[in-house]
Amino acid sequence: MKLLCVLILFAVNFSAQATCVVKGPNVVMLTLDGVRNQEFFRGTDSFHRRKIARPQRGSIFKKFWKDHAQNGVVLGHKESHTIASQVAISLPSYQAIMTGHATDCRNNSCGQVKEDTIFDRLQKELKLSEKDLAIFASWQGMKFSVSKLPQDHQLFIYPDTVKSESLPKEILELQEKAMSDLPAWKESRKDHYTFEMGINYLEKFCPRVLYISLVDSDEFGNANDYPGYINSLKIYDDYIDRLISTLEKLGAYGEQTSLIVTTDHSRGEALRWTSHGYDDNANKNVFLFATGRGIKKVGKEKAKTSHSQIKPTIEYLMGLKPKGEVLPFVEVK
């Protein structure tokens, strides 16, 4: 009986791996909105300790630091990684990440990015199919940063829903449930639905490029809800662990995939923790983690880096000539 169970588990695992056709290198990117270095590197802020129960204090990204940090490169320690935009606001920062430099965007109402983004270039030059590039985002403003022509991509961005017979029923159901279970804030859906859709898509289609953008953390921060903010970060720790575990289970596809995790901007300190915008702390205190194909296993590093290097790094990892400086500790052999 035990042997039969082992054989069944092996068959299921092999079947999941066998569905992935390795077409070349792949990139998965995950962004967590408005996360401070304080909580990412050190844990809960002592200034706010009375707002949360004693058992909830201390390290937050426990799985990440225990199981994954040493298997890639972690940048941003001691203000060494900065945003690329001129203001620490979501849309300007996301546009800068996607284009590789600061745009003329200064607020969340600046409209569509006016030039090709990393996703536009990848789709055009690698001739990616519709299913090979997918973008999932909780915040509806992401539509204005990911592409100059968003209609050219498969976007799972709130509030739009994608209706396709080729999509697994799990994704179709998650889209519907998300719309009937909206958060207290406006202009987004809960991250739970966005992430579950994204990881389901990863397992089903093994895309060349996958981007998942989450926002709950920033919304809790803006609302001065420190316990809610901390809880969202602990959930993100689980999400990072699940992404890496899923890629490991996908065999050769996972081995050919690079993962990048970062935040769009940080937040102020102490009483100013709810603010960002032109706050100097929100510009400097951002982190970036990269692991997988082409990423050296060096752990935490203090190299001076910037969000402007994300786009050329993805270009390099995907086999294109990078338009800009690639992040350190990235080398494809």
Sequence and secondary structure as in RCSB ss.txt:
>XXXX:A:sequence
MKLLCVLILFAVNFSAQATCVVKGPNVVMLTLDGVRNQEFFRGTDSFHRRKIARPQRGSIFKKFWKDHAQNGVVL
GHKESHTIASQVAISLPSYQAIMTGHATDCRNNSCGQVKEDTIFDRLQKELKLSEKDLAIFASWQGMKFSVSKLP
QDHQLFIYPDTVKSESLPKEILELQEKAMSDLPAWKESRKDHYTFEMGINYLEKFCPRVLYISLVDSDEFGNAND
YPGYINSLKIYDDYIDRLISTLEKLGAYGEQTSLIVTTDHSRGEALRWTSHGYDDNANKNVFLFATGRGIKKVGK
EKAKTSHSQIKPTIEYLMGLKPKGEVLPFVEVK
>XXXX:A:secstr
 HHHHHHHHHHHHHHHHHT    S EEEEEEETT  HIIIII S GGGGGGS GGG S S HHIIIIIGGGEEEE
 TTS EE SSSSB HHHHHHHHHHTS  S  STTS S  S  HHHHHHHHHT  GGGEEEEESBGGGGGTS SSG
GGSEEEETT     TTS HHHHHHHHHHHTS  SSSSB  HHHHHHHHHHHHHHH  SEEEEEE HHHHHHHTT 
HHHHHHHHHHHHHHHHHHHHHHHHTHHHHHTEEEEEE S    SGGGGG  BT HHHHH   EEEEETTB   EE
    EEGGGHHHHHHHHTTS  SS   TTB   
